[in-house]
Amino acid sequence: QVQLVESGGGLVQAGGSLRLSCAASGSIFSGNVMGWYRQAPGKQRELVADITSGGRNYADSVKGRFTISRDNAKNTVYLQMNSLKPEDTAVYHCNLKWGFDVYWGQGTQVTVSS
């Protein structure tokens, strides 16, 4: 089993920045994919960014503003969010995939005021 714990959400004005962290614990194997998804009220959950040893992948809506990184020694993934917009308001969920196994964190609220 894998546990994911997110932190770093909050309220910020448009144009501001936040940094999300997600610490993974449990049975973690190399080669996994870690990432961030978000879900706004009334909308489907969508991929924000993910990262593997092979590279990073971003949603078009966040390219150039968000940066995903990971510290494998700490089993932690980060999401640096700059130039935040009101439309970035959502619950952000950490995600870890390894083979057919998928794990989710509880989520952290990000609210961007205009």
C-alpha positions as CSV (number, residue, x, y, z in Angstrom):
1,Q,0.0,0.0,0.0
2,V,1.0,3.6,-0.6
3,Q,-0.1,6.7,1.3
4,L,0.1,10.1,-0.2
5,V,-0.1,13.3,1.9
6,E,-0.4,16.7,0.2
7,S,0.4,20.1,1.7
8,G,0.8,23.7,0.6
9,G,-2.6,24.7,-0.7
10,G,-4.3,27.9,0.4
11,L,-5.8,31.2,-0.7
12,V,-3.8,33.5,-3.0
13,Q,-4.5,36.5,-5.2
14,A,-4.3,36.3,-8.9
15,G,-0.7,36.6,-10.1
16,G,0.6,35.0,-6.9
17,S,2.4,31.7,-6.3
18,L,2.0,28.6,-4.3
19,R,4.1,25.4,-3.9
20,L,2.4,22.1,-3.3
21,S,4.1,19.1,-1.9
22,C,3.1,15.4,-1.8
23,A,5.0,12.9,0.3
24,A,4.6,9.2,-0.5
25,S,5.1,6.5,2.0
26,G,4.6,2.7,2.0
27,S,5.6,0.2,-0.7
28,I,7.1,2.4,-3.3
29,F,9.0,1.0,-6.2
30,S,11.2,2.8,-8.7
31,G,9.8,3.6,-12.1
32,N,6.5,5.0,-10.8
33,V,4.8,8.0,-12.2
34,M,3.9,10.8,-9.8
35,G,1.7,13.7,-10.7
36,W,-0.9,16.2,-9.9
37,Y,-4.6,16.4,-10.9
38,R,-7.2,19.0,-10.1
39,Q,-10.9,19.1,-9.8
40,A,-12.9,22.3,-9.8
41,P,-16.6,22.4,-8.7
42,G,-18.8,20.9,-11.3
43,K,-15.9,19.7,-13.5
44,Q,-14.1,16.5,-14.1
45,R,-10.8,15.8,-12.6
46,E,-8.0,16.7,-15.0
47,L,-4.3,16.1,-15.2
48,V,-2.2,19.1,-14.3
49,A,1.3,17.6,-14.6
50,D,3.2,14.4,-14.1
51,I,6.8,13.3,-13.9
52,T,8.8,10.2,-14.5
53,S,12.5,9.5,-14.9
54,G,11.9,10.1,-18.6
55,G,10.4,13.5,-18.4
56,R,7.6,15.9,-17.5
57,N,4.1,16.3,-19.0
58,Y,1.9,19.4,-18.5
59,A,-1.6,20.4,-19.3
60,D,-1.7,23.1,-22.0
61,S,-3.4,25.4,-19.5
62,V,-0.5,25.4,-17.1
63,K,2.5,25.3,-19.4
64,G,5.0,28.1,-18.7
65,R,3.4,28.8,-15.3
66,F,3.6,25.5,-13.3
67,T,6.7,23.3,-12.7
68,I,6.6,19.8,-11.4
69,S,9.7,18.2,-9.8
70,R,10.4,15.3,-7.5
71,D,12.9,14.2,-4.9
72,N,13.2,10.4,-5.2
73,A,15.3,10.2,-2.0
74,K,12.3,11.7,-0.1
75,N,9.6,10.1,-2.3
76,T,8.1,13.6,-2.7
77,V,6.7,15.4,-5.7
78,Y,6.3,19.2,-5.8
79,L,4.2,21.5,-7.9
80,Q,5.4,25.1,-8.2
81,M,2.6,27.3,-9.3
82,N,3.3,30.8,-10.5
83,S,1.1,33.4,-12.2
84,L,-1.9,31.8,-10.7
85,K,-5.3,32.6,-12.2
86,P,-8.8,32.4,-10.8
87,E,-9.5,29.5,-13.1
88,D,-6.7,27.5,-11.3
89,T,-9.0,27.3,-8.3
90,A,-9.6,23.6,-7.5
91,V,-8.8,20.8,-5.2
92,Y,-5.4,19.5,-6.2
93,H,-4.8,15.7,-5.8
94,C,-1.5,14.0,-5.8
95,N,-1.3,10.7,-7.8
96,L,1.1,7.8,-8.0
97,K,0.9,5.1,-10.6
98,W,3.0,2.0,-10.7
99,G,2.0,-0.7,-13.2
100,F,-1.7,-1.2,-12.7
101,D,-1.8,0.3,-9.2
102,V,-3.0,3.8,-8.8
103,Y,-3.0,5.8,-5.6
104,W,-4.6,9.2,-4.7
105,G,-4.0,11.7,-2.0
106,Q,-6.9,13.3,-0.1
107,G,-6.4,16.6,-1.9
108,T,-5.5,20.2,-1.0
109,Q,-7.6,23.2,-1.8
110,V,-6.2,26.0,-3.9
111,T,-8.2,29.2,-4.2
112,V,-7.2,32.1,-6.4
113,S,-9.0,35.3,-5.9
114,S,-9.4,37.9,-8.6
